[in-house]
C-alpha cells in the first residue's frame, strides 16, 4: 500500500520509493529508504503525513507520500 493510505499509529516497512532522484536523496538523508521501518504518526489535511523514523518526526508531502510503498508490520 502507499504511505498516504496507511493507518495512523501503525508500524510499516518501506518496500519501494518511486520518487525522483532528488526526492529519494532528501528522504535518504532523513533516514527514509528501502527496508527501513517507520511509524505513521498523523495525517495532514491536503494529503501529507507525519512519520516517525528512528527518533525523529518528519513531515512528508502528499506527492512524495504517494510514491512510498509500505507494508504493515
MARPAKE-414365 format. One line per field, with one value per residue: x, y, z of N, C-alpha, C, O in turn. Coordinates in Angstrom, 1 decimal. Example, Ala and Ser with C-alpha at 12.3 -4.5 7.8 and 13.67 -1.06 7.14 Angstrom:
% MARPAKE-414365
nu	c(13.2; 12.8)
nv	c(-5.7; -2.2)
nw	c(7.8; 7.1)
cau	c(12.3; 13.7)
cav	c(-4.5; -1.1)
caw	c(7.8; 7.1)
cu	c(13.2; 12.9)
cv	c(-3.3; 0.0)
cw	c(7.8; 7.9)
ou	c(14.2; 13.4)
ov	c(-3.3; 1.1)
ow	c(8.5; 8.0)
This chain:
% MARPAKE-414365
nu	c(0.8; 0.3; 2.0; 0.5; -2.0; -1.9; -2.4; -2.9; -0.7; 0.4; 3.1; 5.4; 7.1; 9.3; 9.0; 9.4; 10.5; 9.3; 9.9; 11.4; 14.9; 16.0; 14.2; 14.4; 17.0; 16.8; 14.9; 16.5; 18.6; 17.1; 16.6; 14.8; 14.4; 14.6; 13.5; 13.6; 12.1; 9.2; 6.9; 3.5; 2.5; 0.6; -1.9; -2.1; -4.2; -4.9; -3.3; -0.7; 1.7; 2.8; 5.6; 7.4; 10.7; 13.2; 14.3; 13.1; 10.6; 9.0; 7.8; 6.1; 5.2; 2.2; 2.6; 5.0; 4.5; 2.7; 4.3; 5.7; 6.0; 4.7; 4.6; 2.6; 3.7)
nv	c(-1.2; 2.4; 5.0; 7.2; 6.1; 4.6; 3.4; 5.3; 5.4; 2.9; 0.6; 0.4; -1.1; 0.1; -0.6; 0.3; 3.2; 5.4; 7.9; 10.8; 11.2; 13.4; 13.7; 11.2; 11.3; 13.3; 12.1; 9.9; 11.1; 11.9; 9.5; 7.8; 5.1; 2.2; -0.8; 0.2; 0.8; 2.5; 4.7; 5.7; 8.7; 10.8; 12.2; 14.9; 17.6; 17.8; 15.8; 15.2; 13.6; 12.7; 11.2; 8.9; 8.2; 6.3; 8.3; 10.6; 12.9; 13.4; 15.4; 14.6; 15.4; 15.3; 14.4; 13.1; 11.2; 9.6; 8.1; 6.3; 3.1; 0.8; -1.8; -3.2; -3.9)
nw	c(0.0; -0.4; 1.3; 2.0; 2.3; 4.6; 8.0; 10.8; 13.6; 13.3; 12.6; 9.8; 7.0; 4.7; 1.3; -1.3; -3.1; -5.2; -6.1; -7.7; -8.3; -6.8; -4.7; -3.6; -2.6; -0.6; 1.1; 1.9; 3.3; 5.5; 6.7; 5.5; 3.6; 1.5; 3.0; 5.6; 8.8; 9.8; 11.5; 11.2; 12.2; 12.0; 9.9; 7.5; 6.6; 3.2; 2.3; 3.1; 5.3; 8.7; 9.8; 11.9; 12.2; 13.3; 15.8; 15.1; 14.0; 10.9; 8.3; 5.5; 2.2; 0.2; -2.5; -2.4; -0.4; -1.7; -3.3; -1.9; -1.1; 1.2; 3.8; 6.2; 9.5)
cau	c(0.0; 1.1; 2.1; -0.7; -3.2; -1.6; -3.2; -2.2; -0.2; 0.9; 4.5; 5.4; 8.4; 9.4; 9.3; 9.8; 10.3; 9.2; 10.1; 12.5; 16.2; 16.2; 13.4; 15.0; 18.2; 16.3; 14.4; 17.6; 19.2; 16.2; 16.5; 13.7; 14.9; 14.1; 13.7; 13.6; 10.8; 8.7; 5.5; 2.7; 2.1; -0.6; -2.1; -2.3; -5.1; -4.2; -2.7; 0.6; 1.7; 3.9; 6.1; 8.5; 11.8; 14.2; 13.9; 12.7; 9.3; 9.3; 6.6; 6.2; 4.1; 1.3; 3.2; 6.1; 3.9; 2.0; 5.3; 6.4; 5.2; 5.0; 4.0; 2.3; 4.5)
cav	c(0.0; 3.6; 5.6; 8.1; 5.3; 3.8; 3.6; 6.1; 4.7; 1.5; 0.5; -0.1; -1.4; 0.7; -1.6; 0.9; 4.6; 5.6; 9.3; 11.2; 11.1; 14.5; 13.4; 10.0; 11.7; 14.0; 11.1; 9.1; 11.9; 11.9; 8.2; 7.0; 4.3; 0.8; -1.8; 0.9; 0.8; 3.8; 4.7; 6.8; 9.4; 11.5; 12.7; 16.3; 18.0; 18.0; 14.5; 15.0; 12.7; 12.9; 9.8; 8.8; 7.3; 6.2; 9.2; 11.9; 13.0; 14.0; 15.7; 14.2; 16.0; 14.3; 13.9; 12.1; 10.1; 8.7; 7.4; 5.4; 1.8; 0.3; -3.0; -3.2; -4.9)
caw	c(0.0; -0.4; 2.7; 2.3; 2.7; 5.7; 9.2; 11.9; 14.8; 13.0; 12.0; 8.4; 6.4; 3.3; 0.3; -2.5; -3.2; -6.7; -6.3; -8.5; -7.6; -5.9; -3.5; -2.9; -1.8; 0.6; 2.1; 2.4; 4.3; 6.7; 7.2; 4.9; 2.5; 1.3; 4.1; 6.8; 9.4; 10.2; 12.1; 10.7; 13.4; 11.8; 8.5; 7.4; 5.6; 1.9; 1.9; 3.7; 6.5; 9.6; 10.1; 12.9; 11.7; 14.4; 16.9; 14.5; 13.3; 9.6; 7.5; 4.1; 1.4; -0.4; -3.7; -2.1; 0.4; -2.6; -4.1; -1.0; -0.9; 2.6; 4.2; 7.6; 10.3)
cu	c(0.9; 1.0; 0.9; -2.0; -3.1; -2.4; -2.4; -1.9; 0.4; 2.4; 4.5; 6.9; 8.3; 9.8; 9.9; 9.6; 10.4; 9.4; 11.2; 13.8; 16.4; 15.4; 13.9; 16.2; 17.8; 15.7; 15.5; 18.3; 18.4; 16.0; 15.4; 14.3; 14.3; 14.5; 13.8; 12.2; 10.5; 7.3; 4.8; 2.1; 0.8; -0.7; -2.5; -3.3; -4.4; -3.4; -1.3; 0.5; 2.9; 4.3; 7.2; 9.5; 12.9; 13.7; 13.5; 11.3; 9.6; 8.0; 6.9; 5.0; 3.4; 1.9; 4.2; 5.5; 3.2; 3.0; 6.1; 5.5; 5.7; 4.2; 3.8; 3.1; 3.6)
cv	c(1.2; 4.2; 6.5; 7.4; 4.5; 4.2; 4.3; 5.2; 3.3; 1.7; -0.1; -0.3; -0.7; -0.3; -0.9; 2.4; 4.9; 7.1; 9.6; 11.2; 12.2; 14.2; 12.2; 10.4; 12.4; 13.0; 10.2; 9.8; 12.0; 10.5; 7.3; 6.4; 2.9; -0.1; -1.1; 0.9; 2.2; 3.7; 5.9; 7.5; 10.1; 11.8; 14.2; 16.6; 18.3; 16.8; 14.2; 14.1; 13.1; 11.4; 9.9; 7.7; 7.4; 7.2; 10.5; 11.8; 13.8; 14.2; 15.4; 14.7; 14.9; 13.7; 12.8; 10.9; 9.1; 7.8; 6.5; 4.3; 1.2; -1.0; -2.9; -4.3; -5.6)
cw	c(0.0; 1.0; 3.0; 2.6; 3.9; 6.9; 10.2; 13.1; 14.5; 12.4; 10.6; 8.0; 5.0; 2.3; -1.0; -2.5; -4.7; -7.0; -7.2; -7.6; -6.6; -4.6; -2.8; -2.1; -0.5; 1.6; 2.7; 3.5; 5.6; 7.3; 6.6; 3.6; 2.5; 2.5; 5.5; 7.5; 9.8; 10.8; 11.5; 11.9; 13.2; 10.3; 8.5; 6.4; 4.3; 1.5; 2.4; 4.9; 7.4; 10.0; 11.2; 12.3; 12.8; 15.5; 16.4; 13.9; 12.0; 8.9; 6.1; 3.3; 0.7; -1.6; -3.4; -1.3; -0.6; -3.5; -3.2; -0.7; 0.4; 2.8; 5.7; 8.3; 11.3)
ou	c(2.1; 0.0; 0.5; -2.9; -4.0; -3.0; -1.2; -2.7; 0.8; 2.8; 3.7; 7.8; 7.4; 10.9; 10.8; 8.6; 11.5; 9.0; 12.0; 13.7; 17.0; 16.0; 13.9; 16.3; 18.3; 16.0; 15.5; 18.7; 19.0; 15.3; 15.1; 14.6; 13.7; 15.6; 14.2; 11.2; 11.3; 6.7; 5.3; 1.3; -0.1; 0.3; -3.1; -3.3; -3.4; -2.9; -0.8; -0.5; 3.9; 3.5; 7.8; 9.1; 13.4; 12.7; 13.5; 11.0; 10.3; 7.1; 7.9; 3.9; 3.8; 1.9; 4.3; 5.9; 3.1; 2.6; 7.1; 4.4; 6.9; 3.2; 4.8; 3.2; 4.0)
ov	c(1.2; 4.1; 6.5; 8.0; 3.7; 5.3; 3.9; 4.4; 2.6; 2.7; -1.0; 0.3; -1.0; -0.9; -1.5; 2.8; 4.8; 7.5; 8.7; 11.1; 11.9; 14.4; 12.1; 9.8; 12.2; 13.2; 10.0; 9.3; 12.3; 10.4; 6.3; 7.1; 2.5; 0.0; -1.7; 0.9; 3.0; 2.6; 7.0; 6.9; 10.1; 11.7; 14.6; 15.9; 19.0; 16.8; 13.2; 13.8; 13.7; 10.6; 11.0; 6.6; 8.5; 6.8; 11.5; 10.8; 14.9; 13.4; 15.8; 14.4; 13.8; 12.4; 11.8; 9.8; 7.9; 6.9; 5.8; 4.4; 1.0; -1.3; -2.6; -5.4; -6.4)
ow	c(0.4; 1.7; 4.1; 3.2; 4.3; 7.0; 10.5; 13.5; 15.5; 11.9; 10.4; 8.5; 4.2; 2.5; -1.6; -1.9; -5.3; -8.1; -7.6; -6.4; -5.5; -3.5; -1.6; -1.0; 0.5; 2.8; 3.9; 4.5; 6.7; 8.3; 7.2; 2.7; 3.5; 2.9; 6.5; 6.7; 10.1; 10.7; 11.5; 12.6; 14.0; 9.5; 9.5; 5.3; 4.3; 0.3; 2.2; 5.4; 7.0; 10.4; 11.3; 12.1; 13.0; 16.2; 17.2; 13.3; 12.1; 8.9; 5.5; 3.7; 0.5; -1.8; -4.1; -1.5; -0.2; -4.2; -3.6; -0.2; 0.6; 2.1; 6.4; 7.9; 12.1)
